[in-house]
Amino acid sequence: MNMMRRNRLRACGKAIHRVAALFITPFTKAHKVENKYIVIDGKEEEVVPISEFINTDSKISRWISESARRVAEVGPMNPPSNPAVFQKTPKHIGPLCKDYTIFQLFTKHRKVKDFRVTSGKVAIMTGGTSGIGYEVVKGLVKKDFVVFIGARNLVEGEETVKNIKKEYRDAKVSYLELQLDSLVSIRHFAEKFQSENSSLHLLINNAGAMFLPQNNTRDGFNEQLQVNYLGHFYLSYLLFDILQESSDEEYTRIVNVSSAVHYLGCPDVEVIFKKSDRVTRYSPHASYSNSKLAIVMSSFELDERLQRKEKRIVVNCLHPGIVRTQLYKHVHWSIKWFLDIIAYYTYMSPEEGSDTVLHVALSPDPCRERGGYYDNCQKKDPNPAALSETLRTDLWIRSCEELNIPPDWI
Ligand SMILES: NC(=O)c1ccc[n+]([C@@H]2O[C@H](COP(=O)([O-])OP(=O)(O)OC[C@H]3O[C@@H](n4cnc5c(N)ncnc54)[C@H](OP(=O)(O)O)[C@@H]3O)[C@@H](O)[C@H]2O)c1
């Protein structure tokens, strides 16, 4: 068989594999996890972090090819550096599948209530130029918030502000440049905001990227990790003093947008911080899940630290739902068309996707109950890794080390 034909066949096989994965994933039974490691067909030697294992690609290749006895394409990994890492994970595969795609159709969507908010409060919204973020900005403007959008693209920032002002004539909305894949840009953003001499009552860390190809940022981190997690962690650190100074009368809030796929993340810091180029088989799915789990774990840790120091800042995180947005633009073309059809019929609109974010940002409950994970405007159990002090502290210290900031900043 000549080379070109073989390549074509391989591409065709991959496409079938991905389409099939999409159907099968929600219905496939989870594998057992015993003694902290995944055991496949009773053989314990195949030690794979759960996030890599559940990756739809590897799962379906096992289904298609009987001979794929090992977790295909991923390969064996070293045992986790922290033995607590894999405990209890499988029971969360159920809730995850339930939240996925068509199951969302059978869950009643809860709309955000019309909460009363003191007017003139100030919010920062990262990723407010499109999708869920754009709708949240509109929701805040309606409540008379002064909103600063962190915009990666200045043209889009300007366009967004223009559009919102067209719809709400008195909207107090502006944008500042923010590229989360650059620590310098994040510092500039914080400095520019500080130079406005404004208070800050609400920081919504919403920007995100999914399934980015294998790439490290100029700061040397896996790009998805920096954009989704580390950049926002750094931003919260840089804006912490302003949040604290603005919390005289009411609690100020940090809202971190995560995802239900955080249940599939691997909480081992060595895996989370693995550089893209050091991974033998890079999985964009696993990398995304890990970054989203890091968000949940660090939210719980930050809130705990704030409570211990009796600060009047509250931190919560959430899953907005499966929403029809640009987030899916990096999905491979071979299934993108198909996903677009599914999305059209089953995904939420961006406006519906903004409901849980607005609930956590405006409702009095998240302040009373503190440090929670929300989904469909309700508090839910997070991945148990977020409740493990050991794992959270590991992540916290490593994040501070990587960013060169003191671990006791709070
Ligand atoms: N949509 C879903 O089904 C879903 C499900 C679970 C969780 N989420 C989470 O919800 C959040 C919002 O996503 P979305 O669905 O609204 O997607 P989206 O429409 O693609 O919005 C993502 C936003 O993040 C910005 N962004 C991306 N990379 C950035 C970078 N390097 N620096 C600064 N900003 C950057 C984007 O700016 P540009 O427009 O310039 O790219 C955009 O404004 C994300 O954290 C996502 O992970 C979404």
Ligand as a Chemical Component Dictionary entry (heavy atoms), coordinates in Angstrom:
data_LIG
# 
_chem_comp.id                   LIG 
_chem_comp.type                 NON-POLYMER 
_chem_comp.pdbx_formal_charge   0 
_chem_comp.three_letter_code    LIG 
# 
loop_
_chem_comp_atom.comp_id 
_chem_comp_atom.atom_id 
_chem_comp_atom.alt_atom_id 
_chem_comp_atom.type_symbol 
_chem_comp_atom.charge 
_chem_comp_atom.model_Cartn_x 
_chem_comp_atom.model_Cartn_y 
_chem_comp_atom.model_Cartn_z 
_chem_comp_atom.pdbx_ordinal 
LIG N1  N1  N 0  -19.160 26.672 26.410 1  
LIG C1  C1  C 0  -19.222 25.606 27.219 2  
LIG O1  O1  O 0  -19.883 24.607 26.908 3  
LIG C2  C2  C 0  -18.466 25.614 28.513 4  
LIG C3  C3  C 0  -18.596 24.500 29.371 5  
LIG C4  C4  C 0  -17.903 24.494 30.581 6  
LIG C5  C5  C 0  -17.098 25.576 30.901 7  
LIG N2  N2  N 1  -16.973 26.632 30.049 8  
LIG C6  C6  C 0  -16.086 27.736 30.436 9  
LIG O2  O2  O 0  -16.753 28.978 30.321 10 
LIG C7  C7  C 0  -15.799 30.021 30.073 11 
LIG C8  C8  C 0  -16.276 30.911 28.935 12 
LIG O3  O3  O 0  -16.231 30.154 27.735 13 
LIG P1  P1  P 0  -17.219 30.392 26.502 14 
LIG O4  O4  O 0  -17.964 29.137 26.310 15 
LIG O5  O5  O -1 -17.954 31.665 26.631 16 
LIG O6  O6  O 0  -16.146 30.454 25.303 17 
LIG P2  P2  P 0  -15.746 31.641 24.322 18 
LIG O7  O7  O 0  -16.941 32.209 23.658 19 
LIG O8  O8  O 0  -14.655 31.085 23.459 20 
LIG O9  O9  O 0  -15.149 32.736 25.300 21 
LIG C9  C9  C 0  -13.881 32.598 25.849 22 
LIG C10 C10 C 0  -13.338 33.989 26.135 23 
LIG O10 O10 O 0  -12.016 33.831 26.649 24 
LIG C11 C11 C 0  -11.147 34.683 25.904 25 
LIG N3  N3  N 0  -9.790  34.156 25.816 26 
LIG C12 C12 C 0  -9.381  33.015 25.226 27 
LIG N4  N4  N 0  -8.058  32.916 25.302 28 
LIG C13 C13 C 0  -7.604  34.032 25.933 29 
LIG C14 C14 C 0  -6.325  34.517 26.284 30 
LIG N5  N5  N 0  -5.216  33.873 25.965 31 
LIG N6  N6  N 0  -6.240  35.716 26.929 32 
LIG C15 C15 C 0  -7.355  36.401 27.235 33 
LIG N7  N7  N 0  -8.596  36.002 26.920 34 
LIG C16 C16 C 0  -8.715  34.828 26.261 35 
LIG C17 C17 C 0  -11.770 34.741 24.526 36 
LIG O11 O11 O 0  -11.261 35.849 23.816 37 
LIG P3  P3  P 0  -11.278 35.816 22.181 38 
LIG O12 O12 O 0  -12.702 36.053 21.822 39 
LIG O13 O13 O 0  -10.356 36.914 21.816 40 
LIG O14 O14 O 0  -10.786 34.472 21.785 41 
LIG C18 C18 C 0  -13.235 34.854 24.878 42 
LIG O15 O15 O 0  -13.585 36.181 25.183 43 
LIG C19 C19 C 0  -14.472 29.316 29.798 44 
LIG O16 O16 O 0  -13.669 29.352 30.954 45 
LIG C20 C20 C 0  -14.880 27.884 29.513 46 
LIG O17 O17 O 0  -13.870 26.950 29.812 47 
LIG C21 C21 C 0  -17.668 26.687 28.881 48 
# 
loop_
_chem_comp_bond.comp_id 
_chem_comp_bond.atom_id_1 
_chem_comp_bond.atom_id_2 
_chem_comp_bond.value_order 
_chem_comp_bond.pdbx_ordinal 
LIG N1  C1  SING 1  
LIG C1  O1  DOUB 2  
LIG C1  C2  SING 3  
LIG C2  C3  SING 4  
LIG C2  C21 DOUB 5  
LIG C3  C4  DOUB 6  
LIG C4  C5  SING 7  
LIG C5  N2  DOUB 8  
LIG N2  C6  SING 9  
LIG N2  C21 SING 10 
LIG C6  O2  SING 11 
LIG C6  C20 SING 12 
LIG O2  C7  SING 13 
LIG C7  C8  SING 14 
LIG C7  C19 SING 15 
LIG C8  O3  SING 16 
LIG O3  P1  SING 17 
LIG P1  O4  DOUB 18 
LIG P1  O5  SING 19 
LIG P1  O6  SING 20 
LIG O6  P2  SING 21 
LIG P2  O7  DOUB 22 
LIG P2  O8  SING 23 
LIG P2  O9  SING 24 
LIG O9  C9  SING 25 
LIG C9  C10 SING 26 
LIG C10 O10 SING 27 
LIG C10 C18 SING 28 
LIG O10 C11 SING 29 
LIG C11 N3  SING 30 
LIG C11 C17 SING 31 
LIG N3  C12 SING 32 
LIG N3  C16 SING 33 
LIG C12 N4  DOUB 34 
LIG N4  C13 SING 35 
LIG C13 C14 SING 36 
LIG C13 C16 DOUB 37 
LIG C14 N5  SING 38 
LIG C14 N6  DOUB 39 
LIG N6  C15 SING 40 
LIG C15 N7  DOUB 41 
LIG N7  C16 SING 42 
LIG C17 O11 SING 43 
LIG C17 C18 SING 44 
LIG O11 P3  SING 45 
LIG P3  O12 DOUB 46 
LIG P3  O13 SING 47 
LIG P3  O14 SING 48 
LIG C18 O15 SING 49 
LIG C19 O16 SING 50 
LIG C19 C20 SING 51 
LIG C20 O17 SING 52 
# 
